[in-house]
Amino acid sequence: MKVLIAESVAMMAIGDGVLGALFPVQHSTRWEFGPEPWRKCMRMWAKHPELTRAVSLLQVVAGVVLASRLRSTPSKR
C-alpha cells in the first residue's frame, strides 16, 4: 500500500509540475480560492511565472526520482 501511495504522490507531483511549467499564470490563478493566505500565495506564483516554471520543473524531476526508486510491485500482506 505504501508503494501505491508514494506512486500516487509522484503522479500528482509530475502532473502538477507539468501544468505549472507549461501554464504558470493560468495554473496558479485556477487555485486562487479559499483562505486569504492561500490566495495570496497563489497570486505570488502567478506574478512570478519564471519562478513558477522553475519550481514546477523541479517538482517534475522530484516526482520522477521518487517513482524511479519505488519497488516494481506493492508488498503483499
N, C-alpha and C positions, 0 to 999 in steps of 0.2 A: 504494500500500500504506500509506503514512503516513497518508493520509486515513482509511482504514478502521480503522487502529489508533487514531487520535485519536477517531473516532466511537465506537468500542467503549469507550474510556475515558469519553467523555461519557455514553454509555448506562449504564455501571456507576455513575458518579457520580450520575446522576439517580435511578436505581433505589435505590441505597443511601441517598441523601438522603431520598427519599420514605418509605422504610421507617423510617429514623431519626426523621423528623418525626412520622409517624403512631404509631409504636410504639417510643418511645425506650428504655424499660427492656427490653422483650422483645427488640428487635433487638440491643441491647448484650450481654445475657446469652447470647444464642444464639452469640455469638462468643467466649465466655469459655472458651477451651481453649488448650492449648499451653504455652509457657514462662511462668513466673510473671510476668515484667514485662508481657507481653501481657495476661494475665488481670487483673492489677492495673489496667491501663489500661481494659479493658472494664468492670470494676467501677466505676471512677471515672465513666465515661459513664452507667452505669445509676443511680448515686447522684445524678446531676445531670440529670434529664430535660429541664428547661427549657433548659439549656445544650446538651444533645444536640439538641434540636429546633432551636435557633437555628443551630448549626453545620451541621446537616443541611439546613436551608433554604438556607444559603449554598452548600452543596455542590450543591444542585439548580440554583441560579442559575448557578454556575460551569460546570456541565455544559451548561446551555442556551446560555450565552455561547460556550463552546468549540464546540459543534455549529453555532451560527449563523455562525461565522467560517470554517467549512470549505468547500472547493470543492464544487460540486454533484456532480462525478464524480471518481473517483480518477484520477491521472495514468496515462497508458498508457506502457508500456515499449517 
